[in-house]
């Protein structure tokens, strides 16, 4: 009830901020669910892949990757399918798959920072217009009504400020959290790519020896 009253008191400036809040929440939830779905226990994955690659069971390693579809496993599976070729072929296959998968992992996360800044600016705009309306409204009115008109205008301005800051903080906090999680996933992918490439090279060298 308090929030509804505050929203009404905030005037027209609350509506663009509400739209920005809706978009921010939608993107944050969408990205959070995707990042969570993309999460893989890298140590466990590498343990399974190592035993299969060393034993020459490349198809088993591919099946292990495809059993838990995620950006990292799809990239590794692409490289494993080229295990019969050169080290360059393996690396190129993983790089090509990474070009498809990594943009999906990073998709739309950057918008959260922009939305957070826009919401803060929209709140500031609502504050300024509320104050202008407040001071313009008291000109030429009965002195007994000035205090009421001023308090109403200042209330509108402050509510816009608060709502804009809340939305801005939410957007920037979500961006920081998701950006960190995305960077961790990218680091894991880079590490696993290197490890798998080395394992395949070592397995080939052992077979030749």
C-alpha positions, 0 to 999 in steps of 0.5 A: 500500500505504501509503495502504491501511494509513493508511486502515485505521488511520484507523478508521470516520472514514475512510469518510464522508471517502471518500464525500465524496472520491468525490462531490468528484472526480465533480463536479469532473470533470463541471464541468471537462468541461462548462466545457471544452466550453463554451469558445469563442474569443471573438475569432474568433467576433466576427470571423466574426459581425461580417463576416456581420452587417455584410454583412446575412447574419444567417442565416450568423451564426446558422449560425456560432453553431450550428456550435459549440454552447456557452452563448455561441453559443446565446445569441447565436443567439437574439438574431440570430433576432430581428434583424428586430425592435427592439433591445429584442427582440434583447436580450430574446431573448438574456436569455431564452436566458441564463436557460436556459444560465447555470444549466447553466454554474454548476450544482453548482460551489458544492457543491465548497466545501461538500464541502471544508468537510464533509470537513475537519469529518469529518476533525476529528470522526474526530480527536476520536473517535480521541483520545477512544478513545485516552485512554479505552482506556488507563484501567485497563490495564497500564502496559506496554500504555499506549504501544501503545494511545495510539499506535494511537489517535493514529495513527487520529486523525492519519490522519483529519485528513490524509485530511480535509484532503486532501479539503478542499483538493482540493474548495476548490481545484477550486471556486476553479479552476472558479469562476474559469473559470465567471466568465470564461465569464460575462464573455465572454457579457456582452461578446459579447452587448453587441457583437452587439447594437451590431453589429445596431443599427449595421447597421440604422442603416446600412441606413436611412441 
